Amino acid sequence: MQTLPFIKMHGLGNDFVVLDGRAAPIALSEAQIRAIADRRTGVGFDQMIVIEPPKNGADAFMRILNADGGEVEACGNATRCVASWLSAEAHKPALSIETVVGTLLTNVNADGTVTVDMGEARLGWNEIPLAREMDTLKVAAGVAPLLEATCVNVGNPHAVYFVDDAEAIPMAEIGPRIEHDPLFPQRINVEAVQILSPTKMRMRVWERGVGITRACGTGACASLIAAVRRGLSERKADVILDGGTLTIEWTEAGRVLMTGPVAISYRGELEPAVIGAA
Ligand SMILES: N[C@@H](CCC[C@H](N)C(=O)O)C(=O)O
């Protein structure tokens, strides 16, 4: 087995190993992904991204894998990172990137930040999905002090809890219990959100399949949408995460726009001993 080149990127500390599978397919088992995700013996990442040839005429397809090895539908920060990399390569700021749940439009802005149009949020109970019919605005589920969620699907599922003090929430303890609540048949990403003003909120996250991360783009989108639905926020606001700030807008037309910085940390090659660890 040969070495496998990768780029390590991050959006606000939400970090990614990005593999280029356009010229030759890359198929890794869940065990291999987990081995590469190991922060001591592998590289370490929140998500692994495999760029593949487009299936429907976009600029590229991106496959998204959580650190636990499971494939997921959406990752806002990784989409912005991939857009930045592919835009530089293609010498054009605007791209279309396919994912398993649809094609996303991206733009590298003049200041280097990247905006992604995450599409339309889904708010129906069976679109989150929840295990049984209920109003997704107020879902009685969770673990104290997170007891009533607003659920939003922005490609992936989120349970957003509004709190008085986000720093006081023991996310590492509560997050995994909510993630695995049977009400959420596909498990769920968990956000604790403190409203600071109608245009600013603080968000902490427990990511499905990963754990605590410094930022979650789709989580920031879900938080803004949940806050608008509850009358707590304007349609455009800054979401302050552990790793920095994303600007999120839910347009009147229903599109969800996310803007923020991206960075390349380093380029490297995965050794066969790591890839083959499984
Ligand atoms: N970090 C991401 C979300 C990654 C996927 C998530 N853990 C899930 O399982 O849905 C983002 O920036 O959106």
The ligand as a MOL file (V3000), in Angstrom:
LIG
                    3D

  0  0  0     0  0            999 V3000
M  V30 BEGIN CTAB
M  V30 COUNTS 13 12 0 0 0
M  V30 BEGIN ATOM
M  V30 1 N -18.8340 20.1280 11.7500 0
M  V30 2 C -19.9420 20.1200 10.9130 0
M  V30 3 C -20.9950 19.0970 11.0990 0
M  V30 4 C -20.4470 17.6910 10.9220 0
M  V30 5 C -21.4670 16.5960 10.8890 0
M  V30 6 C -22.1230 16.3290 12.1970 0
M  V30 7 N -21.2120 15.8650 13.2060 0
M  V30 8 C -23.2350 15.2920 11.9800 0
M  V30 9 O -23.0750 14.1310 12.3830 0
M  V30 10 O -24.2590 15.6620 11.4070 0
M  V30 11 C -20.3760 21.4610 10.4090 0
M  V30 12 O -19.5300 22.3760 10.3500 0
M  V30 13 O -21.5140 21.6070 9.9910 0
M  V30 END ATOM
M  V30 BEGIN BOND
M  V30 1 1 1 2
M  V30 2 1 2 3
M  V30 3 1 2 11
M  V30 4 1 3 4
M  V30 5 1 4 5
M  V30 6 1 5 6
M  V30 7 1 6 7
M  V30 8 1 6 8
M  V30 9 2 8 9
M  V30 10 1 8 10
M  V30 11 2 11 12
M  V30 12 1 11 13
M  V30 END BOND
M  V30 END CTAB
M  END
